[in-house]
Every structure is written in structure tokens, then in C-alpha cells.
Amino acid sequence: MSLVPASQPDGPLFAEVDMGGDASAPTVRATVVQASTVFYDTPATLEKAERLLAEAAGYGSQLVVFPEAFIGGYPRGSNFGVTIGNRTSKGKEEFRKYHASAIDVPGPEIERLAAMAGKYKVYLVMGVIERDGYTLYCTVVFFDSQGRFLGKHRKIMPTALERIIWGFGDGSTIPVFETPIGKIGAAICWENRMPLLRTAMYAKGIEIYCAPTADSRNVWQASMTHIALEGGCFVLSANQFCRRKDYPPPPEYLFSGTEEELTPDSVVCAGGSVIISPSGAILAGPNYDGEALISADLDMGEIARAKFDFDVVGHYSRPEVLSLIVRDHPAKPVTFTSASEKTEDTHKLLCS
């Protein structure tokens, strides 16, 4: 294990690299980014993302994973002026600003991220706040090393007060992408604690399980270790490291219930980003010290060795006793019959 120092204007940054592994099996160098959004400033956040991506690529990283809601921001501490039966004018204005910081998928910011992935020749997994009309989604977007947008995953179950600002994803965006470096997918924060969602991803053959999060508690590490063991996969969990000063100052932005206790240097999210092997071994992290690039070499041969012991959707499954049905079609609130009629007419013409 070695520490590689790096200088960045945004704070301390380092990589932890495990150079061990089986030389006869493919090895993938992966990095999880632990850094804060530039809140309410999406262009500046994109600039910061590129600096971090360039730094990771300089270490030879082939896969880079960013935290939940890195583009658009995680609105920690805000309640958006909501109480049961009432929403304040100030809270509505906060939502307007948050909505303005979100991005369209696809859209110009997606094109910018794709160009970054292609420029630095890395697979990129990025947490964003997606804007679809006037509904927001907590989303992960995926890019390949050629600069192509692969697709997205929308968080299917926002947690607690997140449900007042984010919509719910459906079964159509639970992808696992087969790439030359492995099968890559993602689940966001506490949806990682949903056993059926995990099982669906295992059934798709996930090998590199990305877990962008906003949970910096020590107990999060237990969940990540369990998923690595359960799925026989590498788990890469990326969280932000944020101080109060990384958010707008009061009264523009308030941490509800705790604002008076905070100083500009108070840590409001302590990180804990980590990389874990299919055997449950910690390869890098968890880091609670500051902004960081946390990297490890993934010996892909570890997956077969782990699944020899336990293959949750293979030899260790009992489908005649327990099975899962995933409704993976888009759940649309409105369907226009004229669209389907046009499709039928076209089909008739082609067959005549």
C-alpha cells in the first residue's frame, strides 16, 4: 500500500493504491472520488469534476466513481420549508434554485461529461440530480472510455425527506453494463439496503458494484462489506466530504435544527469512501480525513474465487422455493393511444 500525494486547490487529495493481486487474472485500477459539490453552481462543479478526473487518470485509473448527487448537489440539512399541510414561500424558492442546478439527461452537461470520459480514457460513473420537466431524480449516469453515454440509473426509493424533492425511479433504469473492464452497475445510498434490488443486479451479473452515497456513518461500512460478500463482487462506495462552508452561507442556506451549532469549518459529511473486494477485504479506505481520491487495483480473478463459495443467483439459489419478478418496463403516468395506433399502422404497411 502506498500513498501518492497530489496538490489541489480544493483541499487535500491522495490516492491509496493496492498493488497486490494475481498477475494471471485481469486487473482494473479503480478510483472513488471523495469531494464536495460546488453547491448551486453546476458549471463550477463540472470544472471541479474534470480536475479530479484528470488527477485520477494520472494515477492510471480505468474506472472513476463520483458520489451521490455530485452534479446538482445533495441538499443536506435543508427541509425546503415543508411541514405537513404547508410549504413556505422560502422553501419553494429553494426548490426553484435547486431545480435550476439540476441537469437534463441527455443534455449539454451529459455531453460535457462524455467528452471528459473520452478525453481521459476512463469509464465514468457520476452521481447527478436529473431534471425531467419539473420533477427531479437522484440519478447515476454511466460513460465508457470512448466518451459514449451508456445510460442511467434513477434511485428507486428516496429516503425520508428526500421524497419531497426527488421522484421515484422505476424498473426500467436498473442497468448493468457489460464492458471490457467488467460488468458495471450502481445503486444509490440506502437503496443498497433493499435486498430485492440487489438481487436483481446480481442476476444481471454485476461484477463492479458502484454505491454512491450520502451516508458517512461507520455502520455504512458493514452494509458495503455485506454486499461484496453477498454478491461476490467489488464494491466501490463514493461519498462527499463537506464542511459547512461548502454550502451557501446563512440565511441563503440553512441547516435546519443545527445551524447555530456550526462554524464554517464544521464537517457536515465526513466521507467514508471505500473499495471492498468480493472476499470482504478492504482494499482502500474508508477515508474520513478530507477530500481524497481513493484507488485500488481490482484483481478480477477474485470474483470467481468468491463465487466458488457463494453464488447468490447461481448454485446457492433455490428458485423452486424463492424467486423474484422484476417489472423492468417504464412506468409512464400517461400513454397516448395515437402513438400505438401509428406504430400498428406502420407495421401493417411493412407487412402488406
N, C-alpha and C positions, 0 to 999 in steps of 0.2 A: 504494500500500500504506500502510495506517495502522495504528497500534497503539492499541487502545481499552483504557485501564486499567480495572480493576474490583477492588473490595476484597472479599475473602472471608476468613473466619476460618481457613480451612483452608490458606492459603498464597497465593502469588502467582498471579494469574489474568489472562489477557489474551486478546484476540482479534486475529487478523490477518485483514484483510478486503481482498480484491482487488476493486476497484470497476470493473475493466475488463470488456469483453465487447461483444457485438453487440446493440444495442438492438432489432433486429428479431426476435431469437430469444428464447424464454422463458429466464428466469434464475431459478435456485434458490439461495437462500442456505443453505449447509450448515455445520454445526459438528461437529468431532470433539472429544470431551472427553478430556482427559489428566489423570487424577486417580486417587487410591488408594482402594480399598475400606477400610471400617472393619472390619477382619478379625474374624470370629466375632461380629459384631454387625449382623445384617441390617436390623433397624429403623433403626439409625443410618445405615447405608449408603443406605437408601431416602430418609431425610431429606436426606442429602448430595446424592443424585441429584436431588431436587426443587430444591434450591438452585441447582445447576449448570444444570438445565433452565430454570429461571426466568431465570437470567443470560443463557443463550443466546437465549431467546425475546426478551429485552430488546434484543438486537442485531438482531432481525428474522429470526432463523434459522427456516427452514421444516422442516429436517431436522436431527436431532441424533443422533450416533452415539457410544455409550459403548464402553469397552474390553472385551476378553475377560474373562469371569468377574467383572464388576464387582459384581454381586449374588451373594454367596456366597463370593467371593474366589479368587484364584489362589494356591495353596499353595507359593509359591516357596521353594526351599531345603529343603523337608521331604521325607523319604523314607518317612514313615509306618511306620518300623520294619521295613522289608522287606529281607530278603536272600533269595537263592534257597534255598528249602526252609524258610523261617522268617519269621514275623511276630510282632513283640513285643507284649506287653500294652499298652505305652505307645502304640505305633503304632495299635493297634486303638481305643484311647480317642481318639486324634487324629482318626481317621476318624469316630467317633461324633459328635464336636463339629463336624466339617466337614459331615457329613450333616445335622445339626441346623440349620446355617446355610444350607443349600440351600433351594430353593423348589419348590412344586408348580406344574406348568403344565398346565391352568389352576389357579388358586388365589388366595388373598387378595392376595398380592403382585402377581400379574398384574393383578388388578382395580385395585390402587393405581397401578401404572404406567400402565394405560389411562386412569385418571382424570387423571393428570398430563399425558399427551399431549393429552387433550381440554381440560384447563384452560388450557394454554399454546398450544394450536392448532398443534402441531408433529407431524411424523412422527418417531417414536422407534424407534431400533434399539439394543437393550440386551443386553449380554453377561451371562448368568446361569449359575449352577450349578443344573441342574434335578434334582429328586429324583423318581424314578419307583419307588415302593416302596423298596427298599434299594439300588438302583443309581443312580448319579449320571451325569449327562451334562453336557458343556460345550455350552451352547446359546445361540443368539441368538434373541430374541423381537422381534416387529415390531408396531407400533401406528400407526394413522392419526391424522390431526389432529382427528378427531371423537371420539377416545377409544375406538376399537374395536380389539380384539386381532385382528391379521391372521393370525398363525401363527408358526411357529418353524423354525429350522434346528438340528439336532444335529450337532456335529462328528463327521465320519465316521471320522477317524483321529487319535486322541490320539497325542501324541509321547512316545516313550521312557517315562519313569517315570509319565507321566500315565495310562498304560494300566492301572496298578494301582488307580486311583481312579475313572476315568471309563469308562462304557460306550461302545460304538461306535454312531453313528447309522447309519441306512440310507437307501436312495434315496428314501424317501417324504417326507423333510424337506429337500429342496433347492429351496426355493421362490424364485421371482422374482415380486414383486407389482407389478401394473400400477396405478399411482396417478396422480393429476393432476400430480404433480411429476416423474414419470419411473418407470421400471421398476427396482425396488429389490430387491437380494438381498444375501447375505453368505456369506463363507467365513471360517473362524476359523484364525488363526495359520498353522502350517505346512501345513495342508491347502490353503492358497493355492498351494503348490508342486506340487500334484497336477494335471498337465495335463488329465487326462480330466474331473476335477471342474470345472475352469474351462471346459472346452469345453461341458459340459452347461449351465452357467449362460449362456454366450454364446448357445447355441441357444435359450434361453428369452428372449433379447432384453434381457439386463441392461444398464442404462444408468448406474445409480449402484451401483457395486460396493463394498460395505462390507467392510472387512477388520479386524475387531477382533483384537488380537494381544497376545502377551506377549513378543515379540522386539524388543529395543531396540538390536540391533547395527546398525552402519552398513550392512551388506550387505542388511538388510531393505529398504532404500530401493530397491535395484536390482530386487528382486522386485516391488515396488509399481509402479515405472515400467514394467517389462516388461508387467505385467498391463494397465495403462492402454493401452499401445500395442497389445498383442495383441488386447484385447477392444474397443478403440475406445470406452472407457467412462471415466467418472470413477471414481477410486479414493479411498476415504476410509478411512484406517487410523488406528484409535484404540488407544493403549496406555496403561497406567497409568504414573504416575510415583510411585515408592515409595521411602521411606527405611526403614531398619531399624526405627525407632520406630513405623512404621505397622502393624507386626505385633506380636503379644503378646510381652512380654519373655521371656528365658530364665528358668527352664527350661521354662516352659509351651510355648514355641515355639522351636525351634532351626533355624538354617540349617546343615544338615549339611555339615561339612567347612570352613566359613568363619566360623562363629560367633565364634571367638576373635579374628578379624581385624576384626570390625565394631564400629562405635560407633553410638549411637542415630541420628546424622545421616548415616551411610553410605548412599549411594544404592544400592539393590538392583535397581531397574529405572528406567532413565533416560528412558523415554518414546520419543521419536522419531515422534510422531504427525504425519501428513502428509495433504495433499489434492493429488491429481495429476490433470491434465486428460487427455482422450483423445489429445492430441498428445505426451504425456510431460512437459509443462511442470509444474513445481511451483508450485501456486497459494498454498499456505500450509504453513509448517513446512519441514522437520522441527524439532520443538522438543525440546531436551534440558535445558532450564533449570529446570523445575519444573512444578507443576500449572498447567494452561492450558486455555482454550477457543480452539481454532484454527479459524478460519472463512474461507470464501471464497464468492464468487458464481460459480455454475456456469452458464456460457453453454451451454445445451443444444444450440445450433447446432453446437458443436464436434464432437458425435458424428457427424453426417452428413459433416462435412468430413474427419474421421479415417477413416470407413469408405469414403469415396471412394478412399482409398489402399489400405485393407486391411480386408476383412470376412471374418473367420476362418471363419464358418459360412455365408457367402454366396458372393460372386464369387471369393473366394480359397480356396475349399474344393474338394476332389476326391473326392466321395463314392463314385465308382466305383472309387477306389483305397483310400481311407481312410475308415472310418466308425466310429461309436460307438453302442453299445446301452446304455441306462441302465435298470436294473431299479428302477423307481420305486414299487414296491408295498411296503407294510410287511412287514418280515421278522419274523414272530412265532414265538417258540420253541414255543408251544403253541396249537393250534387245536382247538376243541371242535366235534365234528360235529353235536351237537344244535342249535347256533346256526344252522348252514347248513340243517339239516332244517326248522327253524321258518321260515326265510326262504322255502324252497321251498314249504312248506305254505301260507304267506300268499299266495304268487304264484299257486298253484293255485286258492285261494279267489277271488282277484280276477279270475281268468280264466274261472271257471265261471259 
